């Protein structure tokens, strides 16, 4: 990762970390907004009078726009100050959650989610690099880990809180509350994040030329696609699976999702402090943990104790993979990290969309259990590709 002159970095480390915290809060609202339908899939589908698999399109279309639009938008805004750009993205998120809360029809909800996805995709491309630029160079990796911890916070607090609020007030008020949270984060970004001129963004043609010229980056993208297809294909339907396997109550589902997030926080910590010398090995171990957890759910998920172990292991494994794949992307393209992250985001979010779409087809035609077998197959594929094709020294 390259850094510009110290005039673009905060003078006080304490102030810098407040800015990093604002970026982490941004990740929290973007991610919880993206995945909120996962926790609310059952009531959403009932209220909007669509099948569960069709309701999953709320995740699919969000991921499509987040993935396909990001390389273009990041390149077209390469001269825009990153603090201003992030503020505009949060405005889109706030308005999108507000419209979702009052939308009278499912087509309007889908259209809104499509627009919001563009904003989310750009955030994932610029957010981590913004945080890394706000601290002294030696602390950049730690800043990235702090921002990525927002994923665990979202899983532990955000999505379970959404499920809880929905059980009390309904899914519409849940999205209304998230519109308010997004507005608060917008204010935090405006106050706490310093001015950050665009650092290393490149034109669109150069962005799409990176994988052709960079074999290591190309391999990372294949790994990410296979893993995300498998992971999110299954995770999108975790609530219907748990409810169908063991007649789990909404409260129990909330607790299990919180355990997933706690596991994710532990995995993020482990990846940041234990596997820093070999992120490739960390990726393999984390992916293997996902496979094991899905197999455990399929074979013993009807027992609550087994479900607790499996979901916690799933979250921990995901936390490991998340930080490892981010660092592998940076290692593959250190001088064009923002552009590489836009491609990573394109691959990641498009795979979320495809995973949710294919998972919905499996769920509607072969049952929810089949979605988990799909997840196992694709995640195992990412392990095989990583183990067999990665250069011996990275």
C-alpha positions in Angstrom: 0.0 0.0 0.0 1.5 3.4 -0.9 0.9 6.5 1.1 1.0 10.1 0.0 2.8 12.9 1.9 2.1 13.3 5.6 -0.1 16.4 4.8 -2.8 13.9 3.9 -2.4 11.9 7.1 -3.7 13.0 10.6 -1.0 14.4 12.9 -2.5 12.8 16.0 -2.8 9.0 16.1 -5.8 9.3 18.4 -7.7 11.4 15.9 -6.8 9.0 13.2 -8.3 6.1 15.1 -11.6 8.0 15.5 -11.6 8.3 11.7 -11.0 4.6 11.4 -13.9 4.0 13.8 -16.1 6.1 11.5 -15.1 3.9 8.5 -15.9 0.8 10.6 -19.3 2.2 11.5 -19.8 2.8 7.7 -19.0 -0.8 7.1 -21.5 -1.8 9.8 -24.4 0.0 8.2 -23.6 -1.0 4.7 -23.2 -4.7 5.5 -26.2 -4.9 7.8 -28.3 -3.2 5.1 -27.0 -5.7 2.5 -27.7 -8.8 4.6 -30.7 -7.6 6.6 -33.0 -9.6 4.3 -31.2 -12.8 5.4 -32.5 -12.4 9.0 -35.9 -11.2 7.9 -36.4 -13.5 4.9 -39.4 -15.3 6.4 -41.5 -12.3 7.4 -40.4 -10.4 4.3 -41.6 -13.1 1.9 -44.9 -13.4 3.8 -45.6 -9.7 4.0 -44.7 -9.0 0.3 -46.5 -12.2 -0.8 -43.6 -13.8 -2.6 -41.9 -17.2 -2.2 -38.8 -17.3 0.1 -36.6 -17.9 -2.9 -38.0 -14.9 -4.7 -37.5 -12.7 -1.6 -33.8 -13.8 -1.7 -33.6 -11.6 -4.8 -33.3 -8.6 -2.4 -29.8 -9.9 -1.7 -29.2 -11.0 -5.4 -29.9 -7.6 -7.0 -28.1 -5.7 -4.3 -25.0 -7.9 -5.0 -25.4 -7.5 -8.8 -25.2 -3.7 -8.8 -22.5 -3.7 -6.1 -20.4 -6.0 -8.1 -20.9 -4.9 -11.7 -20.9 -1.2 -11.1 -18.0 -0.7 -8.8 -15.0 -0.8 -11.2 -16.6 1.8 -13.4 -17.7 4.1 -10.6 -14.4 3.9 -8.7 -12.5 4.8 -11.9 -14.9 7.5 -12.9 -14.6 9.1 -9.5 -10.9 8.7 -9.3 -10.4 12.5 -8.9 -13.1 12.9 -6.2 -12.0 13.3 -2.6 -12.7 10.1 -0.8 -14.3 11.7 2.2 -16.8 13.4 -0.1 -17.4 10.3 -2.0 -18.1 8.2 1.1 -20.5 10.9 2.3 -22.5 10.7 -0.9 -22.6 6.9 -0.6 -24.1 7.2 2.9 -26.7 9.6 1.6 -27.8 7.0 -1.0 -27.8 4.3 1.8 -30.0 6.5 4.1 -32.5 7.3 1.4 -32.6 3.7 0.2 -33.4 2.3 3.6 -36.1 5.0 4.0 -37.7 4.1 0.7 -37.5 0.3 1.5 -39.3 1.0 4.8 -42.3 2.6 3.0 -42.3 0.8 -0.3 -45.8 -0.5 -1.1 -44.7 -3.3 -3.5 -41.9 -5.9 -4.0 -40.8 -4.5 -7.4 -40.1 -1.1 -5.8 -38.1 -2.7 -3.0 -36.0 -4.6 -5.6 -35.4 -1.4 -7.6 -34.3 0.5 -4.4 -32.0 -2.3 -3.4 -30.5 -2.3 -6.9 -29.6 1.4 -6.5 -28.3 0.9 -3.0 -26.0 -1.8 -4.2 -24.0 0.6 -6.4 -23.2 2.7 -3.3 -22.3 -0.4 -1.2 -19.9 -1.7 -3.9 -18.0 1.5 -4.1 -17.7 1.6 -0.3 -16.1 -1.8 -0.2 -13.6 -0.7 -2.8 -12.5 2.5 -1.0 -13.3 2.0 2.6 -10.4 -0.2 3.7 -7.8 1.8 1.8 -9.2 5.0 3.4 -8.7 3.6 6.8 -5.2 2.4 6.0 -4.2 5.9 4.8 -5.4 7.6 8.0 -2.8 5.9 10.2 1.0 5.7 10.0 2.2 3.1 7.5 3.2 0.5 10.1 -0.3 0.5 11.5 -2.1 0.2 8.2 -2.7 -3.5 8.6 -4.1 -3.0 12.0 -6.5 -0.3 10.7 -7.7 -2.8 8.0 -8.3 -5.4 10.7 -10.3 -2.8 12.8 -12.5 -2.0 9.8 -13.0 -5.6 9.0 -14.1 -6.2 12.6 -17.2 -4.3 11.5 -18.3 -7.5 9.8 -18.3 -9.3 13.1 -20.0 -6.4 14.9 -22.7 -6.5 12.2 -23.2 -10.2 12.7 -23.2 -10.0 16.5 -25.2 -6.8 17.0 -26.7 -5.6 13.7 -28.5 -8.5 12.1 -29.7 -10.1 15.4 -30.9 -6.6 16.5 -32.7 -6.3 13.2 -34.4 -9.7 13.8 -35.3 -8.6 17.3 -36.7 -5.2 16.2 -38.7 -7.0 13.5 -40.2 -9.4 16.0 -41.5 -6.3 18.0 -42.4 -3.8 15.3 -42.2 -5.4 11.9 -39.7 -5.4 9.1 -40.6 -1.9 7.8 -39.7 -0.1 11.0 -36.5 -2.1 11.1 -35.4 -0.5 7.8 -36.7 2.9 9.1 -34.4 2.6 12.1 -31.5 1.6 9.8 -32.1 4.8 7.8 -31.6 6.7 11.0 -28.4 4.8 11.8 -27.1 5.5 8.3 -27.7 9.2 8.9 -25.8 9.2 12.1 -22.8 7.5 10.5 -22.9 10.1 7.7 -22.5 12.8 10.4 -19.7 10.9 12.0 -17.8 10.6 8.7 -18.2 14.3 8.0 -16.8 15.2 11.4 -14.1 12.5 12.0 -12.7 11.5 8.6 -10.0 13.9 7.3 -9.8 15.0 3.7 -8.5 12.2 1.6 -7.7 13.0 -2.0 -7.9 10.0 -4.4 -4.7 8.0 -3.8 -4.1 5.3 -6.5 -7.3 4.9 -8.5 -6.7 4.2 -12.2 -8.9 4.5 -15.4 -11.4 1.8 -16.2 -9.3 0.2 -18.9 -6.4 -0.1 -16.5 -8.6 -1.6 -13.8 -9.8 -4.4 -16.1 -6.3 -4.9 -17.3 -5.0 -5.8 -13.9 -6.0 -9.5 -13.8 -4.5 -10.1 -17.3 -1.2 -8.7 -16.2 -1.2 -10.0 -12.6 -1.5 -13.8 -12.3 -1.5 -13.6 -8.5 -4.4 -11.2 -8.4 -6.3 -13.4 -10.9 -5.9 -16.4 -8.7 -7.1 -14.4 -5.6 -10.3 -13.5 -7.6 -11.0 -17.2 -8.5 -10.5 -18.1 -4.8 -12.9 -15.4 -3.7 -15.6 -16.3 -6.3 -15.7 -19.9 -5.4 -15.7 -19.3 -1.6 -18.3 -16.5 -1.7 -20.6 -18.5 -4.0 -20.6 -21.4 -1.5 -20.6 -19.4 1.7 -23.4 -16.9 0.8 -25.4 -19.5 -1.1 -25.8 -21.3 2.2 -25.8 -18.4 4.6 -28.6 -16.5 2.8 -30.9 -19.4 3.8 -29.7 -20.0 7.3 -32.9 -18.9 9.0 -35.2 -21.2 6.9 -32.8 -24.0 7.4 -32.7 -23.7 11.2 -36.4 -23.3 11.4 -37.0 -26.3 9.2 -34.4 -28.6 10.8 -35.2 -28.2 14.5 -38.3 -25.9 14.6 -36.0 -23.2 16.0 -37.8 -20.2 17.4 -37.0 -16.6 16.1 -35.3 -16.0 19.5 -33.1 -19.0 19.1 -32.3 -18.0 15.5 -31.2 -14.6 16.8 -28.9 -16.1 19.4 -27.4 -18.5 16.8 -26.7 -15.6 14.5 -25.1 -13.7 17.4 -22.9 -16.7 18.0 -22.0 -16.7 14.3 -20.9 -13.1 14.7 -18.9 -13.8 17.9 -17.2 -16.6 16.1 -16.4 -14.1 13.2 -14.8 -11.7 15.7 -12.7 -14.5 17.0 -11.7 -15.6 13.5 -10.8 -12.0 12.6 -8.6 -11.8 15.7 -6.9 -15.0 14.9 -6.2 -14.0 11.3 -4.8 -10.7 12.4 -2.5 -12.1 15.1 -1.8 -15.7 14.3 -1.8 -16.4 10.6 -0.1 -13.1 9.5 2.9 -15.0 8.1 0.8 -17.1 5.7 -2.5 -15.8 4.6 -2.8 -18.5 2.0 -2.8 -21.2 4.7 -5.3 -19.1 6.7 -7.6 -19.0 3.7 -7.4 -22.8 3.3 -8.0 -23.4 7.0 -10.9 -21.0 7.2 -12.6 -22.5 4.1 -12.1 -25.9 5.5 -13.9 -24.8 8.7 -16.9 -23.6 6.7 -17.1 -27.0 5.0 -17.0 -28.8 8.3 -19.6 -26.5 9.9 -22.0 -27.0 7.0 -21.6 -30.8 7.1 -22.3 -30.7 10.9 -25.4 -28.7 10.3 -26.6 -31.2 7.7 -25.9 -34.2 9.8 -26.7 -33.0 13.3 -28.3 -29.6 12.9 -31.6 -30.9 14.4 -29.8 -30.9 17.8 -29.5 -27.4 19.3 -26.1 -28.1 20.8 -24.7 -29.2 17.4 -26.2 -26.2 15.7 -24.5 -23.9 18.3 -21.1 -25.5 17.6 -21.6 -25.5 13.9 -22.8 -21.9 13.6 -20.0 -20.6 15.9 -17.4 -22.5 13.9 -18.9 -21.2 10.6 -18.6 -17.6 11.9 -15.0 -18.1 13.1 -14.0 -19.7 9.8 -15.6 -16.9 7.8 -13.8 -14.3 9.9 -10.5 -15.9 9.1 -11.2 -16.1 5.4 -12.3 -12.4 5.2 -9.2 -10.9 6.5 -7.0 -13.4 4.7 -8.5 -12.7 1.3 -8.2 -8.9 1.9 -4.5 -9.2 2.7 -3.9 -11.6 -0.2 -5.5 -8.9 -2.5 -3.2 -6.2 -1.1 -0.2 -8.5 -1.5 -1.1 -9.2 -5.1 -1.4 -5.5 -6.1 0.1 -3.2 -3.5 0.6 -0.2 -5.8 -2.9 -0.4 -7.2 -4.8 -1.5 -4.1 -7.9 0.6 -4.6 -8.3 -0.6 -8.2 -7.6 -4.2 -7.1 -10.2 -3.9 -4.4 -12.8 -2.7 -6.9 -12.2 -5.9 -8.8 -12.3 -7.9 -5.6 -15.6 -6.2 -4.7 -17.0 -6.9 -8.2 -16.1 -10.6 -7.8 -17.3 -10.8 -4.2 -20.6 -9.1 -4.6 -21.5 -10.6 -7.9 -20.8 -14.0 -6.3 -23.1 -13.1 -3.4 -25.8 -12.3 -5.9 -25.2 -15.5 -7.9 -25.0 -17.6 -4.7 -28.3 -16.2 -3.4 -29.9 -16.7 -6.9 -28.7 -20.3 -7.3 -29.4 -21.0 -3.6 -33.0 -19.7 -4.1 -33.5 -22.0 -7.1 -32.2 -25.0 -5.0 -34.4 -24.0 -2.0 -37.6 -23.7 -4.1 -37.1 -26.8 -6.2 -35.0 -29.2 -4.0 -35.4 -27.9 -0.5 -33.2 -25.8 1.8 -30.9 -28.7 2.7 -29.8 -28.8 -1.0 -28.5 -25.2 -0.7 -26.1 -26.3 2.0 -24.7 -29.1 -0.2 -24.2 -26.5 -2.9 -22.3 -24.4 -0.4 -20.1 -27.3 0.6 -19.2 -28.1 -3.0 -18.2 -24.6 -4.0 -16.3 -23.9 -0.8 -14.4 -27.1 -1.2 -13.6 -26.0 -4.7 -11.9 -22.8 -3.4 -9.8 -25.0 -1.1 -8.6 -27.2 -4.1 -7.8 -24.2 -6.3 -5.9 -22.4 -3.5 -3.9 -25.5 -2.4 -3.0 -26.7 -5.9 -2.3 -23.5 -7.9 -0.8 -21.0 -5.5 2.9 -20.3 -5.9 5.0 -21.9 -3.2 6.4 -18.5 -2.2 4.1 -15.4 -2.1 
